[in-house]
Amino acid sequence: MPQRPGVAFACAHLTDERLYAAQVAALEARYACAVFAFRDQDSLAGMAEALLAKTPARFTLVGLSLGG
């Protein structure tokens, strides 16, 4: 069975996974969705490393503010 395309949602500063709850609910049947809130990272590089460590080689990134 083919793998579902990946979608990574990057939360804005001071938000959490609830920001993208409606989008994940609408897409999760067809896409492998992952939401990142970046609670443990203190730099943009750290945020990127955390996201890339948990996403496939090819994915769509959705974000806004610092998450974008």
Secondary structure, DSSP 4 states (H G I P E B T S, - for coil): -PPPPEEEEEPPTT--GGGGHHHHHHHTTTSEEEEE--SS--SHHHHHHHHHHTS-SSEEEEE-GGG-
